[in-house]
Amino acid sequence: MFPALEMQLKQETHRLPDPYEDFMYHHLQYYGYFKAQRGSLPNSATYQHIQKNNPRYLLNGSLGEKDDLLPDTLQKEKLLYSHMLSSPRLRSRQLLYDELDEVNPRLREPRELFSILSTKRPLQAPRWPTECEVIKENIHHIEWAPPQPEYLYQPTGNEKVPEIVGEEKGTVVYQLDSVPTEGSYFTSSRVGGKRGIIKQLAVTLQGPEDNTLLFESRFESGNLQKAVRVDTYEYELTLRTDLYTNKHTQWFYFRVQNTRKDATYRFTIVNLLKPKSLYTVGMKPLLYSQFDANTRNIGWRREGNDIKYYKNNTDDGQQPFYCLTWTIQFPYDQDTCFFAHFYPYTYTDLQCYLLSVANNPIQSQFCKLRTLCRSLAGNTVYLLTITNPSQTPQEAAAKKAVVLSARVHPGESNGSWVMKGFLDFILSNSPDAQLLRDIFVFKVLPMLNPDGVIVGNYRCSLAGRDLNRHYKTILKESFPCIWYTRNMIKRLLEEREVLLYCDFHGHSRKNNIFLYGCNNNNHKYWLHERVFPLMLSKNAPDKFSFHSCNFKVQKCKEGTGRVVMWRMGILNSYTMESTFGGSTLGSKKGTHFTIEDLKSLGYHVCDTLLDLCDPDQTKFTQCLAELKELLQQKIHKKFNELGRDKDLEGSWSDISLSDIESSTSGSDSSLSDGLPVHLANIADELNQKKKMLKRKKKKSLQTRKQRNEQYQRKNLMRKLKLTEDTAERAGFASTLQKQPNFFKNSENSSSLPVKNENPRLNETNFNRRDKDTPLDSSMVTLILPKNKERIQNKKPGFTVSCSPKRTINCSQEPALGVKPNWPRSRYPATKRGCVAMAAYPSLHIHTYP
């Protein structure tokens, strides 16, 4: 309808393209939302030009078509967007529609670059290995603090030690079908684990009178392999090992149903691996009643009697097993109960907590939640950065950093509860928490091994290895959580000083809470690494034991987080060990630790950080003086045990602290060290090939001494052979006895015939002898008398020249002790009956081993 206007607009658009339209064209085309030509989209500059010159008209379909006059600009813009977006060529899921299915001219929120929690979508479901069956029920427990202390069990010495019967004489009432063990390795994962219908593993009850317990452990952090009913109320339990291994059975967590109230049940776990356990000193298992939680708001509590930890007498030729047995009475009939080694804290529990932080409008301002990496199964490893916003860049750069992590060992849920207590305090509005956020940047890794936590492992990841022995690894694909953690801390050290690194763990053989650190060899900071633990023991005297702390760096612990971070330059690098049992200190002596006790320790960590960085260094100086006094006492005690005297008035600080302290009583690192399972199989094949190649290849000499000895033997052997050949050819000289002045008148005439008589023979004998085994000293002593006898049996009066210079190749170096050029003045001596001695005087003296 307006050809002139259309032509003008096309020319202007061609000359001056709209930057926004150009960007959107490339953007939509790249993502596949727009597949038409550039000219098919209305241009914003074109629309603005037409609107300016012809306000009564709008573009609809194509340029030039007349439209009705719209009352206001808003309706015009809405109509324009409706036309643009109704085109079948333009598809986008980023556009929002209202209830009337009309286009709302605004985009959706952009997709998040990191997989962080959001209120606009549900939690990320845990990913399981495809071999694992997972029930659909959601298991959740309430937090509860018992009103009264839960005392340790006092052994009487009369505890029953049940005989292990096994499934031969018992009835299997629960057993996992397929469990990945040693020899297999992780390949893939999916949400919900194994595909297909979930089997009913528990037995089918025959009626209401059937009192068989129904077991289940196919849920997050669950661990039970098999249950065998050996009596009416007695069951033998077998724990599942860490996936893709044949060891690490300590953590247990399972469900029982169809309980009876007044009956006394006995449970016996038959395949524990640690010879020592806190169950021998009074630790009790944990019980959770679903009925109590729903009706009385009571959560986990310590229960059990007749508790005994002992060695399994069944000997199958493999590693020895240990048993844990206990009796219990359930509080209700037909109840659903759970047993656990310690208070469970699952991956879903962590996500729920982080979701509440992300939804909090105040906490989300100073707590930034990001993804550090993905685990082997694809689960998110979360990284929290906690600090108050700084006013200036200089203030932000001046802040020191603190790095905290937990659950590298998935079965040590103690670490998660300490971490939760720390986060509760540092994210609060307490003045101390605000001060800490002002002066520090906190990097927090609340769950380093989510895969192990999900599947119910005790110590390993899905690589079948202990991650706390691989902080030096370069295998990013096999140990992503550890590799990215170390890399993050390495970058952090380049930006700012890291004041403290602490990894939260659990301990199964010692009570109380304590730290493992690293002795500092720098005299400027001597004993400084012990100040923080000592301060923590003063702030929590009924929970933390400084005397249980250890600062020795063992070779087998070189791959742990604390040692690797210490070698990277972090002076205060620790592993915090929280007991599975209870306390032997102060007001809590003889009682179990509760969830609140562990959470309170997280607060004490924050309080101790403030003491450590207090501008008033009075506390620091007092702790340092106390440490020196304690160390002097320890040195005196050590030397008294050795029966030696030591003057500590002089340079006693030069004594190596590692010699005074004993080694830590942690786990054996060799049990979980090495390559991942799938790489270990390849490495075994390569080692077998190398061994085969070594067998085919002749072993080479290793040292210079060995090479010299062989060289000397070859030279000696060569000279002996030449001497022997010369003596055999001495008959030629006897034919010249009638000419006694022959040798006097011609110096070389005696040697030339010997040399040229058969030169190839000498070469042949030499080469043949070289191929034989080198002579040793015994062979030399046997050969020399034979040669001497053979030469002395010749007729007296003949002369033989045995000069090595005339019989061996001059390019060969002479053997040690054999002169290459004998003086000609010795030749007349042969006339006096000393033929052999004059020919090789040194051969009787120099023999070689």
PyMOL commands that set and color helices and strands:
alter all, ss='L'
color gray80, all
select helices_A, chain A and resi 3-15+19-30+38-40+44-53+73-85+278-281+290-295+347-359+363-366+393-397+414-426+431-439+450-455+467-469+480-495+523-525+528-539+555-557+561-567+586-588+595-612+618-642+652-654+657-660+669-671+677-696+704-728+731-734+742-745+752-757+759-771+777-792+804-806+824-832+835-839+841-844
alter helices_A, ss='H'
color red, helices_A
select strands_A, chain A and resi 95-97+103-107+127-129+171-175+189-191+214-216+226-231+234-238+253-257+265-272+286-289+301-302+305-311+322-328+337-340+367-374+380-386+400-406+440-445+498-507+513-516+572-579+582-583+591-592
alter strands_A, ss='S'
color yellow, strands_A
deselect
rebuild
show_as cartoon
